[in-house]
């Protein structure tokens, strides 16, 4: 059964953790990995996935999504095939269905492992 995604992101490449992400973290939370998206970045932390989405022509308006790992009920990963350019991660959450496209420069198994570690240790 196909589910319509409430949102969709594309992770383009892994990058160093942006220094300004610390202002989003709570006490005891640490950033583990960061990925560029088309307009901004996604950061895996010890407690959640943070996706920053720059908006508008100048990109000065930024929307920040925060997905606690405890909200993820199930996930799947699909590596890129011969004709597919992107691999995909699907997340079924309490908020709805989220699709993450994984660019060629990103290791899908690393993302899968980050999610597995985070979800299975959440709580």
C-alpha positions in Angstrom: 0.0 0.0 0.0 1.5 3.3 -1.0 1.3 6.1 1.6 1.4 9.8 0.7 4.4 11.4 2.5 3.6 14.4 4.8 7.1 15.6 3.8 10.1 14.6 1.8 13.7 15.4 2.1 16.8 14.7 0.0 20.2 14.1 1.7 22.8 15.1 -0.8 26.2 14.5 1.0 27.6 14.1 4.5 29.3 17.2 5.8 30.9 18.4 9.1 28.3 19.3 11.8 27.5 23.0 11.4 28.7 25.0 14.4 25.4 26.9 14.8 23.5 23.7 15.4 24.5 23.7 19.1 21.9 26.5 19.7 19.2 23.9 18.8 20.5 21.2 21.2 19.2 20.6 24.7 21.3 19.8 27.7 22.9 16.3 27.3 22.2 16.2 23.5 25.0 15.8 21.1 25.2 16.0 17.3 26.4 12.8 15.6 26.3 13.4 11.8 25.1 16.1 9.4 24.0 15.9 5.7 23.4 18.7 3.2 19.9 18.9 1.8 18.9 20.9 -1.3 18.4 24.1 0.8 20.0 23.5 4.1 21.0 20.6 6.4 19.9 17.6 8.4 21.5 16.6 11.7 21.3 13.3 13.5 21.7 13.9 17.2 21.6 11.6 20.2 17.9 12.3 20.6 16.3 13.4 17.3 16.7 14.2 13.6 16.7 17.9 13.0 16.1 19.1 9.4 16.6 22.8 8.7 14.9 24.1 5.5 15.9 27.5 4.2 13.0 29.2 2.5 12.3 32.1 0.2 14.6 33.7 -2.4 17.3 34.8 0.1 17.0 31.7 2.3 17.0 33.9 5.4 13.7 32.4 6.6 14.4 28.9 8.1 11.9 26.3 9.1 13.3 23.7 11.6 11.8 20.2 11.8 12.5 18.1 14.8 11.7 14.4 14.8 12.3 12.6 18.1 13.5 9.1 17.5 10.8 7.9 19.9 8.2 9.0 17.4 9.4 6.6 14.7 7.3 3.4 14.6 9.0 1.7 11.7 11.4 2.4 8.9 12.7 0.9 5.7 15.7 1.5 3.5 16.0 0.9 -0.3 19.3 1.1 -2.0 19.6 2.7 -5.5 19.0 0.2 -8.4 20.5 0.3 -11.8 18.0 2.9 -13.1 17.3 4.7 -9.8 19.5 7.7 -9.0 18.6 7.9 -5.4 18.3 5.4 -2.5 15.4 6.0 -0.1 14.6 5.8 3.6 10.9 5.6 4.6 9.9 6.5 8.1 6.5 5.7 9.6 6.0 8.1 12.5 3.3 9.2 14.9 3.1 12.4 12.8 2.8 10.5 9.5 4.9 9.1 6.7 8.2 10.7 5.8 10.3 9.9 2.8 14.1 10.7 2.6 15.9 10.4 -0.7 19.5 9.6 -0.4 21.9 11.0 -3.0 24.7 9.0 -4.6 27.3 10.6 -2.3 25.7 9.3 0.9 26.0 5.8 2.3 22.5 4.5 2.8 23.7 1.8 5.2 25.2 4.6 7.4 21.9 6.3 7.5 20.1 3.1 8.2 22.5 2.3 11.1 22.1 5.8 12.5 18.3 5.4 12.5 18.5 1.9 13.9 20.8 2.9 16.7 18.8 5.9 17.6 15.3 4.3 17.5 16.3 1.1 19.2 18.1 3.1 22.0 15.3 5.7 22.4 13.1 5.7 25.3 
